[in-house]
Amino acid sequence: MNPTGRQRVFVSYGLILSLLLLVGLFQSWNLAAAIFNLCLISALMSLGVNIQWGYGGLLNIGVMGFAALGGVAAVLIAAPPVAEAWQVGGSGLFLALLCILATVVAIVLLRRRAMSGRRKLFWTILAAAVGYVVARYFFDPAVSAIERIDPAQTGFLGGLGLPIILSWAVGGILAGCVAWVIGRITLNLRSDYLAIATLGISEIIISILKNEEWLTRGVKNVIGLPRPVPLEIELQRQAWFIDLSEKMNFGLITFSSLTVKLCYALIFLAVLALIVWLSERALNSPWGRMMRCIRDNEEAAHAMGKDVVGRRLQVFVLGSIVVGIAGAMLTTLDGQFTPGSYQPLRFTFLIWVMVIVGGSGNNWGAILGGFLIWFVWIEAEPIGVWFMDVLTTGLGEESPLRSHLLKNAAYMRLFLMGVILLVVLRYFPRGMIPER
């Protein structure tokens, strides 16, 4: 990176750090730490999208679907198993899974036989229909039995009861496997059709998670997931922590909450640093130069003998893995899995704004965009309320205009998102930290 680029990076990140310090000084350090943790996760999601768009020019609008898969991994790995649910429905689900695998094997073998096109299609459809009916014969009674097991508290199979930090890797692998399947089907499409396909598939994934209660409790949510950091109440019982709180002149409850958030921040920073290091090495390698060649001139890359579709599949899977890791981290931070909170159109838009504002094709720019946009998204509402309050001070407490403006100050965040995007596209068309 040239000196001007380094200077811009330092100035931009210094600005973000200053904004977080101002939040700590004028609002609360707990709030600043909470925003910082969410900014780290947002930066990781932005980095995943940047790998797909900035490296390979792939327009993925299904970001939330892959983030939700990361959340599912947190449930499947860390939630305690529900023994009674496994007793009443485990065997049925296992038999249904065997039927599905047998159907897939049968279809593969049938399609490998030397048959005419119509006969091959007929036998494929017949095998799929028979497999579906037989699998549902075992699946439906098992699911009904599982969902009847104390539905107010469980009503699902639970997980493996393992440390939740393992789910971050599993979430990435799960998202990558689904991305491979999706990519095999959609990457031959034009960019606009690819965007529509990924958005539709994302909606399908989230719809399944909302409705399959035996897997993730659906809209009833999975709460009380274990954490990789100490509980606040555990810290408050430690004599050394009480002494440290008094020396730091913090309230015990406030200090314990801040300590837990800082522990999360250290773990998230380590993960982000590792992925950034790997992403930078990939971007500056021959593979990265080849991906940029495919992005900028697909015909030339194809004429040089490059496997364009195969390389696009690689970058699509890699970006989805990063988003899946971020989704598992977000569920870990929340301590619960809530399928209803995954809103593809709303939050996918935010992630794309992060990439565009920060600078697509530049990893440091994508991270900067993640920090800046999420900070504005969180702080726009309280700042909007304060601004409207100051602006309408002279109107009096009973003024309907004042009441209307204060009530609708929350919409300032949407207004600011549009303003930031327009300003950046006007004065920084390649982003705040552009690609070299």
Secondary structure, DSSP 8 states (H G I E B T S, - for coil): --HHHHHHHHHHHHHHHHHHHHHHHHT-HHHHHHHHHHHHHHHHHHHHHHIIIIIH------HHHHHHHHHHHHHHHHS---HHHHHHHHHHHHHHHHHHHHHHHHHHHHHHS---HHHHHHHHHHHHHHHHHHHHHHHHHHHHHHHTSSTTT--S-------TTHHHHHHHHHHHHHHHHHHHHHTTS-HHHHHHHHHHHHHHHHHHHHH-HHHH-GGG-B-----SS--HHHHHT-HHHHHHHHHTT--HHHHHHHHHHHHHHHHHHHHHHHHHHHHHHHHTSHHHHHHHHHHH-HHHHHHTT--HHHHHHHHHHHHHHHHHHHHHHHHHHHTSB-GGG--HHHHHHHHHHHHHHH-TT-HHHHHHHHHHHHHHHHHHHHHHHHHHHHHTGGG-TT-HHHHHHHHTGGGHHHHHHHHHHHHHHHH-TT-SS---
